[in-house]
Amino acid sequence: MIRKKLNRKGQKRCRFCTKEGCPRPAFIDFKDVASLKKLMSPQGKIHSRKRSGTCAPFQRAISSAIKRARIMGLLPYVGDN
């Protein structure tokens, strides 16, 4: 049985992590709407870790920052359909 080799080119690095590793505590500013919109789909859904390429601590920080921005009225709950 032949198995496919995993593509190393397809892996994305976390854009928030440094060469030394993931800085703790992971914090994303909820007032930075431009960078948060890049991590959302046009329908207003949060991109998954696989799609955005972020690590687990920063994915949790991104989701809480997006939810805070939605509550404050900076980001919409749904897209512009």
Backbone as ProteinMPNN parsed JSONL, in Angstrom:
{"seq_chain_A": "MIRKKLNRKGQKRCRFCTKEGCPRPAFIDFKDVASLKKLMSPQGKIHSRKRSGTCAPFQRAISSAIKRARIMGLLPYVGDN", "coords_chain_A": {"N_chain_A": [[0.841, -1.169, 0.0], [0.666, 2.134, -0.921], [1.528, 5.174, 0.533], [0.623, 8.603, 0.662], [2.921, 11.283, 0.686], [3.201, 13.797, 3.123], [2.689, 17.201, 2.436], [5.068, 19.556, 2.973], [5.253, 22.135, 2.173], [2.749, 23.267, 2.341], [2.257, 23.976, 4.952], [1.585, 26.543, 7.293], [3.053, 29.252, 9.044], [2.608, 30.626, 12.296], [1.544, 33.925, 12.399], [1.895, 35.595, 14.53], [3.723, 34.544, 16.301], [7.171, 34.486, 17.401], [10.663, 33.945, 16.53], [11.726, 32.789, 18.788], [9.633, 31.488, 19.912], [6.241, 31.05, 21.046], [4.963, 33.97, 22.37], [4.09, 34.592, 25.738], [1.768, 36.157, 27.899], [-0.609, 35.373, 25.323], [-1.828, 37.931, 23.407], [-4.174, 39.782, 21.62], [-5.089, 42.789, 20.146], [-8.294, 44.062, 20.381], [-9.184, 46.354, 19.208], [-7.91, 46.722, 16.846], [-9.119, 46.648, 14.028], [-8.622, 46.228, 11.302], [-6.672, 44.171, 11.095], [-8.071, 42.124, 12.327], [-10.174, 41.691, 10.578], [-8.928, 40.383, 8.508], [-8.729, 37.856, 9.455], [-11.185, 36.785, 9.318], [-14.032, 35.465, 7.535], [-15.829, 36.631, 4.582], [-18.502, 36.36, 5.285], [-18.497, 36.784, 7.97], [-17.565, 34.834, 9.654], [-15.211, 33.243, 11.848], [-11.976, 32.371, 10.821], [-10.561, 29.086, 10.701], [-7.924, 27.406, 12.551], [-6.399, 25.92, 10.828], [-6.83, 27.179, 8.402], [-6.083, 29.884, 8.864], [-3.547, 29.608, 9.923], [-2.536, 30.036, 12.463], [-1.208, 29.513, 15.815], [-2.398, 27.524, 18.628], [-2.695, 29.022, 21.175], [-2.817, 31.676, 20.215], [-4.97, 31.485, 18.467], [-7.083, 31.171, 20.231], [-6.915, 33.657, 21.484], [-7.464, 35.32, 19.306], [-10.118, 34.627, 18.692], [-11.464, 35.484, 21.017], [-10.861, 38.214, 20.892], [-12.152, 38.988, 18.53], [-14.785, 38.47, 19.249], [-15.075, 40.319, 21.353], [-14.769, 42.7, 19.897], [-17.042, 42.549, 18.316], [-19.054, 42.823, 20.242], [-18.524, 45.415, 21.121], [-19.231, 46.779, 18.87], [-17.525, 47.205, 16.761], [-17.002, 45.329, 14.83], [-19.094, 43.511, 12.52], [-21.712, 41.1, 13.26], [-22.678, 39.486, 11.255], [-22.059, 39.052, 7.694], [-21.892, 41.285, 4.788], [-24.16, 40.565, 3.053]], "CA_chain_A": [[0.0, 0.0, 0.0], [1.478, 3.343, -1.034], [0.977, 6.308, 1.259], [1.027, 9.907, 0.161], [3.771, 12.056, 1.576], [2.594, 15.064, 3.503], [3.308, 18.363, 1.835], [5.618, 20.5, 3.947], [5.073, 23.488, 1.66], [1.421, 23.751, 2.675], [2.148, 24.411, 6.341], [1.725, 27.975, 7.514], [3.569, 29.612, 10.354], [1.798, 31.597, 13.023], [2.04, 35.277, 12.121], [2.112, 36.303, 15.777], [4.84, 33.942, 17.031], [8.512, 34.926, 17.036], [11.607, 32.834, 16.354], [11.952, 32.16, 20.094], [8.459, 30.706, 20.268], [4.991, 31.773, 21.251], [5.058, 34.817, 23.56], [3.024, 34.435, 26.73], [0.458, 35.703, 27.46], [-0.992, 35.715, 23.956], [-2.782, 39.035, 23.442], [-4.515, 40.425, 20.355], [-5.863, 43.988, 20.429], [-9.591, 43.993, 19.722], [-9.448, 47.62, 18.516], [-7.237, 46.677, 15.554], [-10.157, 46.037, 13.208], [-8.086, 45.829, 9.995], [-6.032, 42.853, 11.181], [-9.08, 41.128, 12.685], [-10.974, 41.383, 9.39], [-8.174, 39.431, 7.698], [-8.881, 36.536, 10.066], [-12.597, 36.441, 9.224], [-14.556, 35.28, 6.185], [-16.76, 37.715, 4.223], [-19.776, 36.166, 5.967], [-18.343, 37.134, 9.374], [-17.127, 33.682, 10.442], [-13.794, 33.229, 12.216], [-11.24, 31.328, 10.12], [-10.019, 28.035, 11.549], [-6.465, 27.401, 12.706], [-5.821, 25.357, 9.612], [-6.933, 28.189, 7.332], [-5.336, 31.107, 9.194], [-2.168, 29.243, 10.194], [-2.103, 30.49, 13.785], [-1.06, 28.469, 16.829], [-3.572, 27.384, 19.49], [-2.925, 30.143, 22.094], [-3.221, 32.873, 19.495], [-6.307, 31.281, 17.921], [-8.012, 31.476, 21.315], [-6.888, 35.113, 21.672], [-8.138, 35.92, 18.151], [-11.563, 34.439, 18.809], [-11.987, 36.365, 22.069], [-10.75, 39.594, 20.426], [-13.225, 39.212, 17.554], [-16.048, 38.527, 19.989], [-15.104, 41.616, 22.04], [-14.99, 43.74, 18.893], [-18.443, 42.469, 17.923], [-19.864, 43.38, 21.33], [-18.297, 46.864, 21.128], [-19.793, 47.345, 17.659], [-16.478, 47.487, 15.793], [-17.144, 44.327, 13.765], [-20.464, 43.0, 12.428], [-21.929, 39.695, 13.568], [-22.886, 38.818, 9.97], [-21.434, 39.744, 6.577], [-22.68, 42.23, 4.004], [-24.792, 39.825, 1.952]], "C_chain_A": [[0.895, 1.244, 0.0], [0.777, 4.484, -0.295], [1.47, 7.602, 0.65], [1.923, 10.59, 1.179], [3.093, 13.381, 1.878], [3.383, 16.213, 2.904], [3.799, 19.317, 2.917], [5.411, 21.942, 3.486], [3.744, 24.087, 2.109], [1.282, 24.261, 4.096], [2.386, 25.904, 6.452], [2.278, 28.198, 8.908], [2.641, 30.63, 10.996], [2.382, 32.99, 12.812], [2.346, 36.07, 13.381], [3.295, 35.771, 16.574], [6.178, 34.474, 16.517], [9.406, 33.707, 16.85], [11.836, 32.083, 17.661], [10.778, 31.287, 20.516], [7.254, 31.61, 20.446], [5.098, 32.643, 22.494], [3.849, 34.624, 24.47], [2.913, 35.693, 27.554], [0.16, 36.164, 26.05], [-2.075, 36.788, 24.023], [-2.942, 39.613, 22.047], [-5.408, 41.612, 20.692], [-7.178, 43.951, 19.668], [-9.934, 45.274, 18.98], [-8.777, 47.694, 17.15], [-8.136, 45.928, 14.564], [-9.594, 45.532, 11.875], [-7.445, 44.447, 10.046], [-7.038, 41.767, 11.569], [-9.936, 40.75, 11.487], [-10.262, 40.398, 8.473], [-8.352, 38.003, 8.198], [-10.333, 36.068, 10.067], [-12.988, 36.239, 7.762], [-15.47, 36.465, 5.856], [-18.135, 37.577, 4.883], [-19.705, 36.5, 7.451], [-17.907, 35.982, 10.25], [-15.629, 33.784, 10.722], [-13.119, 32.078, 11.478], [-10.656, 30.336, 11.123], [-8.5, 28.164, 11.655], [-5.791, 26.898, 11.454], [-5.806, 26.379, 8.487], [-6.07, 29.408, 7.622], [-3.873, 30.824, 9.496], [-1.656, 29.695, 11.546], [-1.972, 29.309, 14.737], [-2.259, 28.522, 17.78], [-3.753, 28.548, 20.465], [-3.383, 31.407, 21.382], [-4.584, 32.702, 18.827], [-7.359, 31.562, 18.983], [-8.074, 32.983, 21.554], [-7.601, 35.828, 20.529], [-9.648, 35.805, 18.3], [-12.158, 35.33, 19.893], [-11.905, 37.83, 21.653], [-11.842, 39.915, 19.414], [-14.568, 39.319, 18.264], [-16.177, 39.828, 20.774], [-15.395, 42.753, 21.07], [-16.435, 43.714, 18.396], [-19.347, 43.094, 18.973], [-19.742, 44.906, 21.361], [-18.844, 47.549, 19.875], [-18.75, 47.685, 16.606], [-16.54, 46.54, 14.595], [-18.602, 43.851, 13.713], [-20.531, 41.527, 12.827], [-22.09, 38.877, 12.291], [-22.271, 39.658, 8.871], [-22.393, 40.686, 5.859], [-23.313, 41.526, 2.805], [-25.912, 40.58, 1.363]], "O_chain_A": [[1.783, 1.373, 0.843], [-0.417, 4.72, -0.481], [2.603, 7.686, 0.177], [1.706, 10.484, 2.386], [2.492, 14.004, 1.003], [4.613, 16.184, 2.876], [2.996, 19.83, 3.697], [5.393, 22.862, 4.303], [3.636, 25.306, 2.243], [0.291, 24.915, 4.42], [3.267, 26.46, 5.797], [2.006, 27.431, 9.832], [1.972, 31.399, 10.306], [3.576, 33.206, 13.022], [2.993, 37.115, 13.308], [3.821, 36.475, 17.437], [6.302, 34.861, 15.356], [8.955, 32.571, 16.995], [12.108, 30.883, 17.651], [10.924, 30.434, 21.391], [7.257, 32.775, 20.048], [5.307, 32.112, 23.585], [2.718, 34.507, 23.998], [3.95, 36.265, 27.887], [0.622, 37.224, 25.626], [-3.123, 36.574, 24.632], [-1.955, 39.901, 21.371], [-6.376, 41.467, 21.439], [-7.182, 43.824, 18.444], [-10.883, 45.29, 18.196], [-9.037, 48.618, 16.379], [-7.942, 44.741, 14.299], [-10.049, 44.505, 11.371], [-7.648, 43.638, 9.141], [-6.875, 40.611, 11.181], [-10.382, 39.607, 11.384], [-10.914, 39.656, 7.739], [-8.147, 37.049, 7.448], [-10.678, 35.086, 10.725], [-12.347, 36.781, 6.862], [-15.847, 37.22, 6.752], [-18.854, 38.566, 5.024], [-20.732, 36.503, 8.131], [-17.876, 36.121, 11.473], [-14.876, 34.343, 9.925], [-13.611, 30.949, 11.494], [-10.304, 30.701, 12.244], [-7.88, 28.942, 10.93], [-4.733, 27.393, 11.064], [-4.858, 26.428, 7.703], [-5.397, 29.916, 6.726], [-3.034, 31.711, 9.343], [-0.444, 29.733, 11.756], [-2.543, 28.243, 14.505], [-3.044, 29.468, 17.735], [-4.874, 29.042, 20.589], [-4.241, 32.131, 21.888], [-5.292, 33.691, 18.637], [-8.41, 32.127, 18.681], [-9.149, 33.53, 21.798], [-8.272, 36.835, 20.754], [-10.375, 36.77, 18.063], [-13.246, 35.878, 19.71], [-12.778, 38.618, 22.014], [-12.402, 41.011, 19.442], [-15.393, 40.165, 17.917], [-17.27, 40.388, 20.858], [-16.171, 43.658, 21.377], [-16.993, 44.766, 18.085], [-20.292, 43.81, 18.642], [-20.726, 45.608, 21.596], [-18.913, 48.777, 19.827], [-19.061, 48.388, 15.645], [-16.172, 46.912, 13.481], [-19.271, 43.794, 14.745], [-19.539, 40.801, 12.744], [-21.689, 37.714, 12.24], [-21.988, 40.839, 9.073], [-23.542, 40.861, 6.263], [-23.018, 41.87, 1.661], [-26.553, 40.103, 0.426]]}, "name": "protein", "num_of_chains": 1, "seq": "MIRKKLNRKGQKRCRFCTKEGCPRPAFIDFKDVASLKKLMSPQGKIHSRKRSGTCAPFQRAISSAIKRARIMGLLPYVGDN"}
